[in-house]
Each structure stands twice: as structure tokens, then as C-alpha cells.
Amino acid sequence: MQKLAAAHDLQTRLDTVLGLVEREFATLTDEQLRWKPAPNQWSIVECLQHLNLAERFYIHNIQHKVDRLGLVQTNPSDQLLESDWVGNVMLFIVDPQTRVKLPAPGVIYPRKAAELTPSDVIRQFLDLQTLLNTLLNKGVYLNWNREKVMSLFGNWLKLRLGDAFRMLVAHTERHIKQAMRVKAEMDTFAG
């Protein structure tokens, strides 16, 4: 896939996620957002907090790359995106269609739902997704194959920028689907 087409596709997918969160979760009560289908499963607010923790880390690293651009660019250059083994593994792990379930690393494991303020978590989520969309706009001026960002596993394991963007959106979609399943179970339980 070409970089400019990928950026547009990712932005469209982010817009869909933002609309879904605003439409499906904004009207729920704090109690509903904290409701868990089972003690070992996450609530809606825990899904969103997990995304906030993971994405804040990656977005911060991507922001550094974009900030170095300056204001000189006029037209982004297109390129064929290439993934290495790190990117392929990370994309496979977070893909919404993947049935593999790995535990979240401790640094991005959400606090208990009772300790979270749902309105703050949702606001942070929407802010981070909007920032990611902005970084996609500016990031097209970078080489997505050459530029790399540190992964959650440390500076020794880096992701190509294109893989990082793709992974972030796929990861978001995966956990939004999880949150929607929680909402569906809650609706069934309540109804």
C-alpha cells in the first residue's frame, strides 16, 4: 500500500472510531461505563483507559518525529510501505480479527474501573485520537519506512513509523470492538 493512501485510510478509520465512541458511550452513565461482564474482563472505561495509556506512549514518540519537520515542506512524497518482522508481529497481535489474546504489559494495564473517572477517560481518548489524526496529516512528510519509534518493549525494539501508525489504529479498533461487546452484554443483562 502507498503511504498517502494508507494515511487517508487510517484517518477514515479513526473518524469512524471517534463517531462510534461519541454515539455509543457518551450517553452512558458512569455505572454503565464501569460495568464488567465478569470479574476478569474489562469494562468499557477500562478498555478506553488501556488505549489511552498505550497510545499516549506511541503518540508522544511520533510527536517528536513530526516536531522535527519544521514548516518547510510543501508536498508530501508518496512511497510504498514496507513492514519488517517487528511490524508484522505487532500488527498481527493487535489486529481486531486476531483471536490471539496476550495480556497487556503492566505499564498499559488500566486501573480498576472504580478508580477511573469515565468522563475524563473518554475526553482523553477523544483528544488522543484527534491528535493521532493530526500527526497522520503531518506525518506524511516523513519516510514511513526509514523513521522508527521506540516500542513499549524498549528502545532496543523499534517500529517503523508506518507500522506504528497502522498498529495504533488497529489496536484502537480491537479494543473498541471489545468495548462494544461489553455494551452489548450489558444491554442483554439489563434487558
N, C-alpha and C positions, 0 to 999 in steps of 0.2 A: 504494500500500500504506500502511496505517496504521502509525504508529511502534511501538505496543506489539506488534502482530503481527510487524513486522519484527524487533524486538529478540528476541522469542521464537524466530523462525525462525533468526536469526543464532546464538543460543545453542545451539540444537539442532544446527546445522551445526558449530559449534565442538566440541561434545561428541562428534560423530561423528569429527572430525579427531583429537581427543585419544585416543579409543579406538583408532583406526586406528594412530596413531604408537606407542602403548604395545604394541599387539598385534603389529604388523608389524616394528618397528625395534628395540625394546628388547632383543630376544634376539640380535640380530646382533652379530658381532664387530667390533672396530674396523677390521679389514681389509675386511670386507664393507661397512661404512658408508662407507669411503673409496674403494671400488671405483668406477671410471668406465667406462662403456661405450665411450668414445672420449676421446682427449686434450682435445678441445674441448667436451666435455659435462661437466655437473656430476655429482658423486657424491651419494648420499643426504645425507651430512653437509653438503655444500656447499649443497644445496637448503635444508636447515634453517637453516644459518647465514645465508643470504641473507634468509630470513624473519625471523630474529632481528634482523638489522640494520635492515631496513625497518620492522618492527613496533615495535621499541623507539623509533624516532623518532616515529611516529604516536601510539603509546600514551602516551609522555611528554607530548605536546601535548594529548591528550584528558584525561589525568590532571589537568592544570592547570584545565581547564574544570570537571571534576567536583569538584575540591577546593574551588572557589569556591562550591559549592552550600550548604555548611553542613549543619545537621541539622534544618532547619525543615520540609522537605517531608513530606507525609503521603501524598498520592495523585498519581501521575504523570498529566499531561494527555496525551491522545492527539492526534494530528494526522496529516493526510495528508502523506506525504513528497513533496517536490518536489526534482528534480535540476536543476542548471544545466548549462551546456555543459562546464564543467570536470569535474564529477562524472560526466557521461555519457561523456566521453572516457576518464577514468581507469578507470571501471568496464568499459568496452569493452576497454581494453588488458590488464587483469588477469583478465578473465573466463576461467574454465577452458575454455570452449568456443571461445574466440577462437583462430584459427590464426596471428594476427599475433605475431611474435616480435621484441621490441625488446631491445636489450642493456640490462642492468641499469646504472643510474647508478653511477659509481665508488664513491660513499660506501656503497652497499649491495651491492657486489660481494664475494662471500666470498673469504677467503684460500684458498690451496691446501689440499686435503684433508689432506695430510701435516702441515700446520701446526696442524690443529684437533684438539682432544680431543673425540671423539664423545660421551662421556658428559656432558661439560659443555654441549655444544651442545644435546643432547636435553633436558637439565634446564632450560636457559634457554628453550628452545622451549615446553616444558610450562608453565613459570612464566609466560611472557608470554601464552600463550593463556588461562591461568586468570585472569590479571589483566585481559585484554580482556573475558572473560566477566563479571567483577566490574564493570568500567566500563560494560558494557551494562546491568547491573542498576541502577546509579546514574544512568547517562546518560539514562534515560527521563524524568528530571525536567527535562531541558534541552530547548530548542527545537531540533530537529534541522535545521530549515530556516534558522534565523537564525544559530545558533552556527557558527563556522568555525574550522578548524585549518589551520595552515601546511602546505604540501606539501613534498616533498623538493626541489622546484624553487625554493623560497624563499618569503619572506613575501608576495611580490607575487602568488603563485598559491595561493589558499586553497581548501579543500574544505569544503562544508557538512558538518556533523557526521554527518548521516545517510549521506551519500555516503562519508565516511571509514570509518565502521563497515562499510558494505556492501563497500567496496573492500578493506579489510583481510581480511575473511573470504573473499572471492572470490580474493584474491591467495594466501592460505594454501591454499585448495583447489587452485588451479592448480599450486603447487609441490609439494604433497603428491602430486598425481597424477603429476607429473614424477618424484618420488622413488619412487613405486610402479612406474613404468615401468622405472626403473633397477634396482629389486629384481627385477622380472620378467625383465629381460635377464640379470642376474647369475645368477638361478636357471637360466635356459636355458643359459647359458655353462658353469655349474658342472655341470649335469645331463647 
